[in-house]
Amino acid sequence: MRFRVSTNEFRANVRKAITLERERTKRVMLDVSKMLEKAAVDRAPVDEGNLVSSIASRVEAFKRSYAAVVYVASNQHTSAYAIPMHEHFYNLGKNSQEKQNKLPGIVVGRRYLARAVEESKQEIVEMVQEALQL
């Protein structure tokens, strides 16, 4: 007596589950990228507001998953200004000091992109765990 079982339906369901999981992962990384963009904007120094308006985010395929990327594009008119404002030491101007006073608990100034990520690590973990039900 022989017993045969087709695994085609099982295989199709596994592929569907993998596709759905990739879509959920990409959606949560989009949410993470927007949260990090806002965090970077909150931490960026402001003079005329051009640097703040140049901060952007996107989701990129990375290895076999996705990465949230927050950046100032090199083709932006503020890109030459963005690097020294991120890397160099300086005293905050009047507008940055006013912004700092309006955002208790957030430091405005240098390393605004890096600090956005560093200071949001726990929130990122929670967002991913909740979205992917880990």
MODELLER restraints for C-alpha pairs under 7 A, 6 or more apart:
rsr = mdl.restraints
at = mdl.atoms
rsr.add(forms.Gaussian(group=physical.xy_distance, feature=features.Distance(at['CA:26:A'], at['CA:66:A']), mean=6.27, stdev=0.5))
rsr.add(forms.Gaussian(group=physical.xy_distance, feature=features.Distance(at['CA:28:A'], at['CA:128:A']), mean=6.33, stdev=0.5))
rsr.add(forms.Gaussian(group=physical.xy_distance, feature=features.Distance(at['CA:28:A'], at['CA:131:A']), mean=6.35, stdev=0.5))
rsr.add(forms.Gaussian(group=physical.xy_distance, feature=features.Distance(at['CA:29:A'], at['CA:59:A']), mean=6.50, stdev=0.5))
rsr.add(forms.Gaussian(group=physical.xy_distance, feature=features.Distance(at['CA:29:A'], at['CA:66:A']), mean=6.81, stdev=0.5))
rsr.add(forms.Gaussian(group=physical.xy_distance, feature=features.Distance(at['CA:29:A'], at['CA:67:A']), mean=6.63, stdev=0.5))
rsr.add(forms.Gaussian(group=physical.xy_distance, feature=features.Distance(at['CA:29:A'], at['CA:68:A']), mean=5.70, stdev=0.5))
rsr.add(forms.Gaussian(group=physical.xy_distance, feature=features.Distance(at['CA:30:A'], at['CA:58:A']), mean=6.94, stdev=0.5))
rsr.add(forms.Gaussian(group=physical.xy_distance, feature=features.Distance(at['CA:30:A'], at['CA:59:A']), mean=5.88, stdev=0.5))
rsr.add(forms.Gaussian(group=physical.xy_distance, feature=features.Distance(at['CA:30:A'], at['CA:68:A']), mean=6.77, stdev=0.5))
rsr.add(forms.Gaussian(group=physical.xy_distance, feature=features.Distance(at['CA:32:A'], at['CA:68:A']), mean=6.49, stdev=0.5))
rsr.add(forms.Gaussian(group=physical.xy_distance, feature=features.Distance(at['CA:32:A'], at['CA:124:A']), mean=6.38, stdev=0.5))
rsr.add(forms.Gaussian(group=physical.xy_distance, feature=features.Distance(at['CA:33:A'], at['CA:57:A']), mean=5.64, stdev=0.5))
rsr.add(forms.Gaussian(group=physical.xy_distance, feature=features.Distance(at['CA:33:A'], at['CA:58:A']), mean=6.18, stdev=0.5))
rsr.add(forms.Gaussian(group=physical.xy_distance, feature=features.Distance(at['CA:33:A'], at['CA:59:A']), mean=6.79, stdev=0.5))
rsr.add(forms.Gaussian(group=physical.xy_distance, feature=features.Distance(at['CA:33:A'], at['CA:68:A']), mean=4.76, stdev=0.5))
rsr.add(forms.Gaussian(group=physical.xy_distance, feature=features.Distance(at['CA:33:A'], at['CA:69:A']), mean=6.23, stdev=0.5))
rsr.add(forms.Gaussian(group=physical.xy_distance, feature=features.Distance(at['CA:33:A'], at['CA:70:A']), mean=6.62, stdev=0.5))
rsr.add(forms.Gaussian(group=physical.xy_distance, feature=features.Distance(at['CA:34:A'], at['CA:57:A']), mean=6.45, stdev=0.5))
rsr.add(forms.Gaussian(group=physical.xy_distance, feature=features.Distance(at['CA:36:A'], at['CA:70:A']), mean=6.76, stdev=0.5))
rsr.add(forms.Gaussian(group=physical.xy_distance, feature=features.Distance(at['CA:36:A'], at['CA:116:A']), mean=6.01, stdev=0.5))
rsr.add(forms.Gaussian(group=physical.xy_distance, feature=features.Distance(at['CA:36:A'], at['CA:117:A']), mean=6.47, stdev=0.5))
rsr.add(forms.Gaussian(group=physical.xy_distance, feature=features.Distance(at['CA:37:A'], at['CA:55:A']), mean=6.76, stdev=0.5))
rsr.add(forms.Gaussian(group=physical.xy_distance, feature=features.Distance(at['CA:37:A'], at['CA:56:A']), mean=6.12, stdev=0.5))
rsr.add(forms.Gaussian(group=physical.xy_distance, feature=features.Distance(at['CA:37:A'], at['CA:57:A']), mean=5.84, stdev=0.5))
rsr.add(forms.Gaussian(group=physical.xy_distance, feature=features.Distance(at['CA:37:A'], at['CA:70:A']), mean=5.85, stdev=0.5))
rsr.add(forms.Gaussian(group=physical.xy_distance, feature=features.Distance(at['CA:39:A'], at['CA:116:A']), mean=5.12, stdev=0.5))
rsr.add(forms.Gaussian(group=physical.xy_distance, feature=features.Distance(at['CA:40:A'], at['CA:112:A']), mean=5.44, stdev=0.5))
rsr.add(forms.Gaussian(group=physical.xy_distance, feature=features.Distance(at['CA:40:A'], at['CA:113:A']), mean=5.12, stdev=0.5))
rsr.add(forms.Gaussian(group=physical.xy_distance, feature=features.Distance(at['CA:40:A'], at['CA:116:A']), mean=5.01, stdev=0.5))
rsr.add(forms.Gaussian(group=physical.xy_distance, feature=features.Distance(at['CA:41:A'], at['CA:52:A']), mean=5.44, stdev=0.5))
rsr.add(forms.Gaussian(group=physical.xy_distance, feature=features.Distance(at['CA:41:A'], at['CA:55:A']), mean=6.73, stdev=0.5))
rsr.add(forms.Gaussian(group=physical.xy_distance, feature=features.Distance(at['CA:43:A'], at['CA:106:A']), mean=6.67, stdev=0.5))
rsr.add(forms.Gaussian(group=physical.xy_distance, feature=features.Distance(at['CA:43:A'], at['CA:107:A']), mean=5.99, stdev=0.5))
rsr.add(forms.Gaussian(group=physical.xy_distance, feature=features.Distance(at['CA:43:A'], at['CA:108:A']), mean=4.29, stdev=0.5))
rsr.add(forms.Gaussian(group=physical.xy_distance, feature=features.Distance(at['CA:43:A'], at['CA:109:A']), mean=6.11, stdev=0.5))
rsr.add(forms.Gaussian(group=physical.xy_distance, feature=features.Distance(at['CA:43:A'], at['CA:112:A']), mean=4.96, stdev=0.5))
rsr.add(forms.Gaussian(group=physical.xy_distance, feature=features.Distance(at['CA:44:A'], at['CA:52:A']), mean=6.31, stdev=0.5))
rsr.add(forms.Gaussian(group=physical.xy_distance, feature=features.Distance(at['CA:44:A'], at['CA:108:A']), mean=5.66, stdev=0.5))
rsr.add(forms.Gaussian(group=physical.xy_distance, feature=features.Distance(at['CA:44:A'], at['CA:109:A']), mean=5.57, stdev=0.5))
rsr.add(forms.Gaussian(group=physical.xy_distance, feature=features.Distance(at['CA:44:A'], at['CA:112:A']), mean=5.09, stdev=0.5))
rsr.add(forms.Gaussian(group=physical.xy_distance, feature=features.Distance(at['CA:45:A'], at['CA:96:A']), mean=5.16, stdev=0.5))
rsr.add(forms.Gaussian(group=physical.xy_distance, feature=features.Distance(at['CA:45:A'], at['CA:108:A']), mean=5.69, stdev=0.5))
rsr.add(forms.Gaussian(group=physical.xy_distance, feature=features.Distance(at['CA:45:A'], at['CA:109:A']), mean=4.94, stdev=0.5))
rsr.add(forms.Gaussian(group=physical.xy_distance, feature=features.Distance(at['CA:46:A'], at['CA:52:A']), mean=6.80, stdev=0.5))
rsr.add(forms.Gaussian(group=physical.xy_distance, feature=features.Distance(at['CA:46:A'], at['CA:95:A']), mean=5.84, stdev=0.5))
rsr.add(forms.Gaussian(group=physical.xy_distance, feature=features.Distance(at['CA:46:A'], at['CA:96:A']), mean=4.97, stdev=0.5))
rsr.add(forms.Gaussian(group=physical.xy_distance, feature=features.Distance(at['CA:47:A'], at['CA:95:A']), mean=5.72, stdev=0.5))
rsr.add(forms.Gaussian(group=physical.xy_distance, feature=features.Distance(at['CA:47:A'], at['CA:96:A']), mean=6.72, stdev=0.5))
rsr.add(forms.Gaussian(group=physical.xy_distance, feature=features.Distance(at['CA:50:A'], at['CA:78:A']), mean=6.68, stdev=0.5))
rsr.add(forms.Gaussian(group=physical.xy_distance, feature=features.Distance(at['CA:51:A'], at['CA:78:A']), mean=5.81, stdev=0.5))
rsr.add(forms.Gaussian(group=physical.xy_distance, feature=features.Distance(at['CA:51:A'], at['CA:82:A']), mean=6.55, stdev=0.5))
rsr.add(forms.Gaussian(group=physical.xy_distance, feature=features.Distance(at['CA:54:A'], at['CA:72:A']), mean=5.72, stdev=0.5))
rsr.add(forms.Gaussian(group=physical.xy_distance, feature=features.Distance(at['CA:54:A'], at['CA:76:A']), mean=6.80, stdev=0.5))
rsr.add(forms.Gaussian(group=physical.xy_distance, feature=features.Distance(at['CA:54:A'], at['CA:78:A']), mean=6.95, stdev=0.5))
rsr.add(forms.Gaussian(group=physical.xy_distance, feature=features.Distance(at['CA:55:A'], at['CA:71:A']), mean=5.72, stdev=0.5))
rsr.add(forms.Gaussian(group=physical.xy_distance, feature=features.Distance(at['CA:55:A'], at['CA:72:A']), mean=4.90, stdev=0.5))
rsr.add(forms.Gaussian(group=physical.xy_distance, feature=features.Distance(at['CA:56:A'], at['CA:70:A']), mean=5.74, stdev=0.5))
rsr.add(forms.Gaussian(group=physical.xy_distance, feature=features.Distance(at['CA:56:A'], at['CA:71:A']), mean=5.51, stdev=0.5))
rsr.add(forms.Gaussian(group=physical.xy_distance, feature=features.Distance(at['CA:56:A'], at['CA:72:A']), mean=6.18, stdev=0.5))
rsr.add(forms.Gaussian(group=physical.xy_distance, feature=features.Distance(at['CA:57:A'], at['CA:69:A']), mean=5.41, stdev=0.5))
rsr.add(forms.Gaussian(group=physical.xy_distance, feature=features.Distance(at['CA:57:A'], at['CA:70:A']), mean=4.29, stdev=0.5))
rsr.add(forms.Gaussian(group=physical.xy_distance, feature=features.Distance(at['CA:57:A'], at['CA:71:A']), mean=6.15, stdev=0.5))
rsr.add(forms.Gaussian(group=physical.xy_distance, feature=features.Distance(at['CA:58:A'], at['CA:68:A']), mean=6.04, stdev=0.5))
rsr.add(forms.Gaussian(group=physical.xy_distance, feature=features.Distance(at['CA:58:A'], at['CA:69:A']), mean=5.37, stdev=0.5))
rsr.add(forms.Gaussian(group=physical.xy_distance, feature=features.Distance(at['CA:58:A'], at['CA:70:A']), mean=6.73, stdev=0.5))
rsr.add(forms.Gaussian(group=physical.xy_distance, feature=features.Distance(at['CA:59:A'], at['CA:66:A']), mean=6.47, stdev=0.5))
rsr.add(forms.Gaussian(group=physical.xy_distance, feature=features.Distance(at['CA:59:A'], at['CA:67:A']), mean=5.58, stdev=0.5))
rsr.add(forms.Gaussian(group=physical.xy_distance, feature=features.Distance(at['CA:59:A'], at['CA:68:A']), mean=4.70, stdev=0.5))
rsr.add(forms.Gaussian(group=physical.xy_distance, feature=features.Distance(at['CA:59:A'], at['CA:69:A']), mean=6.03, stdev=0.5))
rsr.add(forms.Gaussian(group=physical.xy_distance, feature=features.Distance(at['CA:60:A'], at['CA:66:A']), mean=5.53, stdev=0.5))
rsr.add(forms.Gaussian(group=physical.xy_distance, feature=features.Distance(at['CA:60:A'], at['CA:67:A']), mean=5.29, stdev=0.5))
rsr.add(forms.Gaussian(group=physical.xy_distance, feature=features.Distance(at['CA:60:A'], at['CA:68:A']), mean=6.59, stdev=0.5))
rsr.add(forms.Gaussian(group=physical.xy_distance, feature=features.Distance(at['CA:61:A'], at['CA:67:A']), mean=6.32, stdev=0.5))
rsr.add(forms.Gaussian(group=physical.xy_distance, feature=features.Distance(at['CA:72:A'], at['CA:79:A']), mean=6.24, stdev=0.5))
rsr.add(forms.Gaussian(group=physical.xy_distance, feature=features.Distance(at['CA:73:A'], at['CA:79:A']), mean=6.50, stdev=0.5))
rsr.add(forms.Gaussian(group=physical.xy_distance, feature=features.Distance(at['CA:85:A'], at['CA:110:A']), mean=5.73, stdev=0.5))
rsr.add(forms.Gaussian(group=physical.xy_distance, feature=features.Distance(at['CA:86:A'], at['CA:110:A']), mean=4.53, stdev=0.5))
rsr.add(forms.Gaussian(group=physical.xy_distance, feature=features.Distance(at['CA:86:A'], at['CA:111:A']), mean=4.47, stdev=0.5))
rsr.add(forms.Gaussian(group=physical.xy_distance, feature=features.Distance(at['CA:86:A'], at['CA:112:A']), mean=6.10, stdev=0.5))
rsr.add(forms.Gaussian(group=physical.xy_distance, feature=features.Distance(at['CA:87:A'], at['CA:110:A']), mean=6.06, stdev=0.5))
rsr.add(forms.Gaussian(group=physical.xy_distance, feature=features.Distance(at['CA:87:A'], at['CA:111:A']), mean=6.06, stdev=0.5))
rsr.add(forms.Gaussian(group=physical.xy_distance, feature=features.Distance(at['CA:88:A'], at['CA:110:A']), mean=6.71, stdev=0.5))
rsr.add(forms.Gaussian(group=physical.xy_distance, feature=features.Distance(at['CA:89:A'], at['CA:110:A']), mean=6.80, stdev=0.5))
rsr.add(forms.Gaussian(group=physical.xy_distance, feature=features.Distance(at['CA:92:A'], at['CA:109:A']), mean=6.91, stdev=0.5))
rsr.add(forms.Gaussian(group=physical.xy_distance, feature=features.Distance(at['CA:96:A'], at['CA:108:A']), mean=6.77, stdev=0.5))
rsr.add(forms.Gaussian(group=physical.xy_distance, feature=features.Distance(at['CA:100:A'], at['CA:107:A']), mean=6.49, stdev=0.5))
rsr.add(forms.Gaussian(group=physical.xy_distance, feature=features.Distance(at['CA:100:A'], at['CA:108:A']), mean=5.61, stdev=0.5))
